[in-house]
Amino acid sequence: MLSRLLPQSAALRSSANVLLRNNTTALTAASRPRDKIAEDWENFKMPLAPYEGMGPLPPKPLWDPTCMRHYVFPEYWFEFVYPRIGVTGAYTLGGGVLAFLLSKELLVYTPELINTAALIVVATAVMKSVGPSLRDTIHGTTEHQLDCLYKLKMDEIHSMEAEVEEVKTEKWRSGLQEMYHDIKKSNLALMLETEYLNRRAALANAVKRRLDYQIAVQQSNRDIDHTHMVRWIEEKVQKSITPESQKQTLDVCIARLNAMSAN
């Protein structure tokens, strides 16, 4: 587990260092949005966790200047003795304990003790004078690093969201491609149906032309036969008519006309 985490932590530190060098301005602690996981870390369930209760860890509490007095003594000590011995009681109790230890030689008065006391006084004076500014500087650096890490995290989230959107777009395009293929198949089926109907109509026209041709041939044959028969009859009639028969027919006609006029 540690062997997998070490390269990731090194890469994260290198990315944060790059952001620290490139970004001169950072968000403040109030303007940086809080993470929902940090706000509700007790109820958060990490997806695909290898074991139950993997994380996240509870957030570290912020520094409270009122929790300690003189950077050494907890404030609740003074709150505990305040109802019993008053405001200065804690200092009086501490001085009494120190005097008791010195009187009973439990705390031996040696040069090392003097050096230790001088060191404590000097350290206290230094912390009183430069402690708040040093704390603000360290706090500002920490906030700047957190801002850079947050920006790095948001950049990664935005890049992953962009990749997800690209995947969704590709899926949408693949769906359109399937729709395009379906439309293409429908158009091809319509083209085949149209070609089938065109060829069927062409076949019907060809059959009709052939039938019309046969009908025209039969009609022509009938016309030729009729014309030939009429000519043949006329020729036979003309051949059967002689001058004597014409004279006889003419006489008969004249006689009939005379008979009709006499009546």
HELIX and SHEET records of a PDB file:
HELIX    1   1 LEU A    2  ASN A   22  1                                  21    
HELIX    2   2 LYS A   36  GLU A   39  1                                   4    
HELIX    3   3 PRO A   65  CYS A   67  5                                   3    
HELIX    4   4 GLU A   75  ILE A   85  1                                  11    
HELIX    5   5 GLY A   89  SER A  103  1                                  15    
HELIX    6   6 PRO A  111  SER A  240  1                                 130    
HELIX    7   7 PRO A  243  ALA A  262  1                                  20    
SHEET    1   A 2 MET A  68  ARG A  69  0                                        
SHEET    2   A 2 PHE A  73  PRO A  74 -1                                        
END                                                                             
